[in-house]
Amino acid sequence: MRFRIAILGVLSCLAALAAGNPGQGASPNKSDSSAEQRLIGCVDEQDGHYVLLNDQMQKIAGLQSAASGDEMFARFMGHEVRVTGAPSAQQGTFKVTGIEQVSDSCRQAK
């Protein structure tokens, strides 16, 4: 009986080792501000800058191109889009690495 308990204990330890030690390495649950994020909203221009608006037409974030110039946003004016990127060092600004159109028009709350 003791032998079986000892074997079960050894097997449990081996299984835990095989699964890896969760205390080592990067934790996937921790928030990383540099990790790619996605936002969905409507592209608009306010005070000479492109912004992303929610369906109540409230500003979600200012848009900044991670590549060259912000002209890429002009063709999406008035369209619902999905942008990928990360928050910029500038408060309230989202640095966009990719943009795709979701809809030809913006959804507005009724």
N, C-alpha and C positions, 0 to 999 in steps of 0.2 A: 504494500500500500504506500509506504514512504517512497519507494522507488518510483512509482507512478507520479506522485506529487512532485518529486524532484525533476523527473523528465518533463512534466508539464511546465514547471517553472523555467527550465532551460529553454524549452521551445518558445515560451512567451518572450523571454529575453531576446532570443534570436530573431523572432518576428519583429520586435520593436527596433532592433538594430537594422534589419533589412529595410524597414520603412523609413529609416533616416531619423536624425535628431532634429526635431522642430526648432530647437533653440539655436541652431547654427544656420548661417547664410541669411539671405534676404527673406523677409516675411512678405507674402503676397497680400496680407491684410493691411499693411501699413500704407498710409496715403503718401503718394509721391507727386509733388506738384509738377514735376517734369514729365510725368507719364502722359501719354496721348489721351485726350478727352474728346467727346463729341457734344455738340450743341445743335439744336434745331430751332430755327426761327426765321423771321422775315428780314431781308436786307433793306436798309433804308440809309439815307444820308442826313446827318444832323450837324450843323455848324462846320461843314466842309469835311466831315469824317464819316466813314461808313460804320454803321452799327447794326447789331442784331436785335430784333424786337420779338417779344412773345406775342401770343394771340390777343392780348389786351393792349397791344401796341406800346408796351413799356420796355425800356431798354434792358436787355440782358447783358450785353457787353459791347464795347467798342471793338472793331475788327482791325487787325493789323496783319499784313501779309508777311509770312516768314521768309518768302523769297524776295522778289523785286516789287517795288511799288504796290499801291493799293488799287490800281486800275482794274485788277481782276474782279473786284466786287461790283463794278459798274454794270456789267451785263446781267447781274442777278438782282438788280434793284426791283423791288416789288414782288419778288419770288420767295417762296419758302425754300430754305436750303438746310443742308446738314454740313456743318463745318467740323473739321478735325484739327486738333492742335493742342495748345497748352496755354494756361494763363500767362500773360506777359508780366514782366517786372513792373510795368506801369499799371497801377491800380485800375481795375475795371476794364482792362483790355485783354482780348484773346488773340494770341498769335496763331494765325491760321496756316496750316500746312496743306490742307486739302479742302475742297468745297464741291458739293454736288447738289443739284436741284432736286427738291422733293416734290414741288408743285409749281404750276405756272402762276399761281396767285397766293396771297397770304390769307390764312384763316383768321377771321376776327371773331371774337366772342360776341354772342348775341345777347 
